[in-house]
Each structure stands twice: as C-alpha cells, then as structure tokens.
Amino acid sequence: MAKGVFLLMTMSFFSMLLMSLPLHGQCSKAATVAVASCRHGGGGGGGGAAPAPARRSGATNGGARNRHRRRAQVEAVFVFGSSLVDNGNNNFLNGSGVRADYLPYGVDFPLGSSGRFSNGRNVIDALGELLRLPGLVPPFADPATRGRAALRGVDFASGGSGILDHTGELSGEVVSLSQQITNFEAVTLPDLRAQLPITTNNHKMKGQDSFQQCYLSKCLFIIGTGGNDYLLNYFNPSKNWGSSTRPPLSGYTRSLITKLSGHLQRLYALGARKFVIFSIQPIGCAPVVRAFLNVTGGGCIEPVNNAVALFNSELRLLVDGARSTMPAARFAYIDSYRIIKDTLDHPAKHGLKETGRACCEMSRGSSGVLCEKEGPICRDRTEYVFFDGLHPTDAVNARIARKGYGSRSPDHAYPINVKTLAML
C-alpha cells in the first residue's frame, strides 16, 4: 500500500508555476505597427483574436465570453507542470493512472469532468479570469488545440509529472516537464509563428525577432511542479536508489533546483520573458499523507513540509539570481505554501470549516488519493480545503489565484505580483 500511496501522490504536488519577464526595451513604433498588423491581419491573434470554438476540453463559457468584452492583460498563457495545473492533458493518455475525467471531479465546473483535479476551477482557470483571458486555456493533447485555438495559450501540464524526467513513471503514462517544453518548441511555437507572421512593411524588424518582441514577450509562462519529486521519489519507501543510499535532503533539493533552472533557461532561449512560478504546497497536510501515517486532528507531517519549505526557499533564491543567466526575464513567485498554510491555520477567517478531510469519498484503488467514481461528496464544497486526498477545492484555488495576482505582500507574491508582471 505504501508503494501505491506514494505512486499516486505524483499527481498532486505541482505548486510552483512560474514567473514572468517584461521585455527589456519596448517594441518600437515600427513594432507597434507590426502588432496592429498581427491583430488585424490575416493570421488573427493578438488582442483581437476570437475565442477558440467551444469543445469538450477547453471550451469557453458564458463567463469567458463576458471576459472577452474586456481586453486581456496578456497575449497568452502557457502552462507547464503537474496535476495542480493540468487542464485535461491526461485525459488523452491511455496509459495514465492519474486522471480526473469522471464525476465527482468537475461537479461545480461548467464543462463538468474535464480532467481538472478539483470540484471546479483549478488555479489556472481562476488566474485566467483575473487576467481577463477570453476563454479557458486548452490542453495541448486535445487535437483541437492547434492553429487559432492556441493563440491565447496552451496548457502542457500532466498530472503525475515532476521536475525530474523519471518522476511519475510508476503511476503510468505521464508527460515529463522536459517533454512538455519539447511539445511547446516543436509543435505549438511553429504553429504560432505561422498564425502570427508579425512583420513591418513585409520585413522583419531590423535586428529583432518581431514575433518574440511583440508576442512571446507579452505572454505568461506558468510553471507548477516539484511536489511529486518528493512524494514519489525522495520519500517513496519503495524507491530503488541503486548501489547508493538516499542522498541528503539538501543535496537532493539542490539537484532539483539546478534541473528546474535548466528548464527555465530553455524556455527563455525559446523566447519566454515573463514567468509565474508557484511554490510547492504544504503537502504534508494533505489528507492522503496524514491518513497514511494515521495522523488525526489538525496535525501535518512536518518532515514532508520541512522538505517542501527547503525547496521553496531555494526556489525563491533561484528567482533572485535568475537575472545573471536570463537578464531580460521577470518573475512572479507565488507562495502557495504560505497561502494554503494560513488557510489551514485560520480556516474561519477565510470562510472554511474542514481542513483535515477530503470532500469526496476516496477510491481504494488509488490508495486514498483520487475520488471514487460517482462516489458521494460533501454538500458544501466551499467549506473544505481539499476536494480529494491531495488537491484543493475551487474555493482554495481561487484564493491562491487572487493572492498571487493582486497581493502586495512578499509572503504571497515575490518580488512582484502577477498583475504587475502582466503590465510590464
């Protein structure tokens, strides 16, 4: 059972989605003309792109259409990470054991069971509303997410994945973070360039890649990952370290940060400039982790939380030092650990009541991580912190998004919030 618990935990801990970078040197007057051409020319896109046609996994709804009446604050949003930010990619993986394409998932979501690991919105949906995106961010794995449907963003995240390529292997088919970036580079990026032939007088701006300057630099690149690398790898009792022993926590954490830094630099080289990075959430407080160690009441598993806190502190230092390798990049680090921990410690202040139990009945086959298919759920989801054994409810996801978007406290968003980042 221990193996099963830590195996399926892979899908729950991806709370670090990334930060944004304002392009250094605004587009010149010629570039402004180019952007106007992009918005009104044959390729469509930019601020005037029509919302993607409605479809099962990424359709717009009434609220999205209302948001489209107001100008979006960014050109597009591209998402990488794990189940906390997966908008349905695992639905298209036949071999995945980490899926949320059945009720009660999506019971409060306009599209129903879309593959999001929540009763309603995940944090990407809630943040998209604040950014006034014209619709939901569609999953890359949906064949319909091509051409104009990708102009406002694409979600590449896969439940069960982590920073390391082999994280999630025991939970079935997943798309590693490295492969997610490859999907962006090899498929979506050429597709976008074809849709947005940004030129000035039929020529590229002298000395500049106008597509990067006038489109990619105005997009947000969001990354939320890391939790699975601890619960599936480091703390997995069935993990085989080969001839060596389990490495010290500090060394393992540094290796994760180094690997993640390489992923960020790869995105930077592809044109990303604005990054939103989410910290790992306090997964030591998740119902499945507490139940595994038979913790009752409001207690959390502190060794797990301490490991996560160490990673988060190193991640914040990575943001501080990123300018040396990515000089034009800008970041917004969202401390979802502190946001959720404050919610757990002071639930009444935030209108919540239940902090220890999951809202849905747990599936035995998932070792207490996922909801039982068609199983019973709590009556008032707004009172619960966790919907299943690992993932927050719509109410908590919305709070993380609000704090990350608009809070001026460095305990929530550092060094700037997402709203400020979007305006750069």
Secondary structure by P-SEA (a helix, b strand, c coil): caaaaaaacccccccbbbbbbcccccccaaaaaaaaaaaccccccccccccccccccccccaaaaaaaaccccccbbbbbbcccccccccccccccccccccccccccccccccccccccccaaaaaaaaacccccccccccccccccccccbbbcccccccccccccccccccccaaaaaaaaaccaaaaaaaacccccccccccccccccccccccbbbbbbbcccccccccccccccccccccccaaaaaaaaaaaaaaaaaaaaaacccbbbbbccccccccaaaaaaacccccccaaaaaaaaaaaaaaaaaaaaacccccccbbbbbbaaaaaaaaaaacccccccccccccccccccccccccccccbbbbcccccccccccccccaaaaaaaaaaacccccccccccccaaaaaac
